[in-house]
Amino acid sequence: MCASRAGTIGDGEQAWWKEAVVYEIYPQSFNDSDGDGIGDIPGIIEKADYLDELGIDVVWLTPPYDSPHADNGYDVRDYRSILDEFGDMDDFERLLEELHDRDIRLILDMVLNHTSDEHEWFQKSRREEDGYEDFYHWVEGDPDEPPNNWTSGFGGSAWAYDEVREAWYLHLFHEKQPDLNWRNPEVRQSMYDVVEFWLEKGIDGFRFDVFNVMSKPEGYPDGDSEGGWVGMEHFSDGPRIHEYIGDLYDEVLSEYDVMTVGEGMDITPRAAKRYCGPSGDGLNMVYHYDHTLLDYGEDGWWDVVDWEVSEIREALTKWVHQLEVTDAWNTVYLGTHDTPRIASRFGNDDRYRYESATMLGTLLLTFPATPFCFQGDEIGMTNYPWSSREEMRDADATNRVEMAFEEGRAEGFSDVQDVVRYRSRDNARTPVQWSDDDMAGFTDGEPWIPINPNSEDINVADQRDRAESVLAYYQELIELRHSEDPLVYGVYDLLAEDHPRVWAFARSLDDETLLVALNWAGRTSRVDLSEAGSVESVLACNYDDPGTDLGSLALRPYEARVYRLE
Ligand code: NOJ
């Protein structure tokens, strides 16, 4: 293991992917260029200048591949072609070129764990065609009795009975997403070939979807837990996962200068260090759900519980400290296409929308980790007021709501409305609000998912024209992250650790120290941060006239400040 350079986080080596600000694009909701109501790749190209102005370095594109979209592209039918509604391979290549011309890199979402049931591999496998019999996890047995008690990430059993093969197959997500059998060397080679195919096109890396659940134990033992995701202890970081990831690196990834980030299910920092960092399998980074599961109670999805700032601070700080020990690099996100909108979930999307959205942006862009920003958060988009089952699109939320109706736990939409409004992944998937036009400038047609009625007030066109806007603040903070090395490589020191509302930390590199103070509350909070030193200048603040006496700071509702210390 390399020794870390004194006074830095990580292994002390500089790398473009450590310095990058990543921006996630969910194509169907980004920008529609042809009026079919579905965002597409030419639509992203139209916004390339916008991405450039925003200042981001890397686009993470969620799956653009051919797919029946049972789970919006995470159910891949053909890994080597582009979904018709998104465009074609020429469009993809043009996008890559347009981004590269602006010094923006592109990483693709790669779904290694499962395919669509419409993929030709599954079609051949269910018919037991030569060479494909073992491409998926098949178990024969009583059609009324699934092989074990594992549940799917979307609720219900993780097994579906296939009438063609007369056997059960495993699906850790939707039943149209059968899990590939990674024990089969042919499966591994086929997926390595897919990864190589895209690298040869010149892309800059991957986000690996649910990468750490690919290895399942022989015999599929029952899971212990009754609630939550049953079976997780058997398939998260499963028995052969390090062999698979290590081989993926050795066989393909090691040949390219790319960024890789794995989406870890139920992952701990201890497990993460075996995947990434100097002693890992070759991934650059992983990301976890510790801070975004805090509002789940014992009964999981239906059980919305309150969270405290101190819990989020603790969850994210734990990762910094524990990865520091192993020199592995960290990631940070607050929202993705799988979570509600961050201004609604962690901030106040009403009276303090500007203040809380910018406060959250400050955390994201000053934290010791590569930041991942989700489309629309840079303008402070909010959750949608879902009011009927017909409006919903998300495979996860609709499955749970349908089950609640079928099992008689809910009778009408009003019984589920509060949780759907809070939790549904559709909240993140309403189209980006480009203008106050009809359809928010997203499409000339009928959008595939409703547009938030607040697009009249919250939209890019309006914020582009105003110096005081969430968008202008994000631009400023992204620029700050690029110009201040301590924000990337500086050591993280938590200050006022027990404060119930203020999250404050220093980032120090060589003889420079920056201090970040965030008031995570809708009222003024006082804090004494004089232990950190004294202020030389204010680098960023989401209010006018921030005070500079660290001994008696009064932070206004959701105020965020970044100081340079003397
Ligand atoms: C994680 C993805 O982010 C999510 O959107 C998807 O539903 C599951 N993986 C299954 O692929």
Boltz pocket constraint, residues with backbone or C-beta under 6 A from the ligand:
constraints:
  - pocket:
      binder: B
      contacts: [[A, 71], [A, 74], [A, 111], [A, 173], [A, 209], [A, 210], [A, 263], [A, 337], [A, 338]]
      max_distance: 6.0
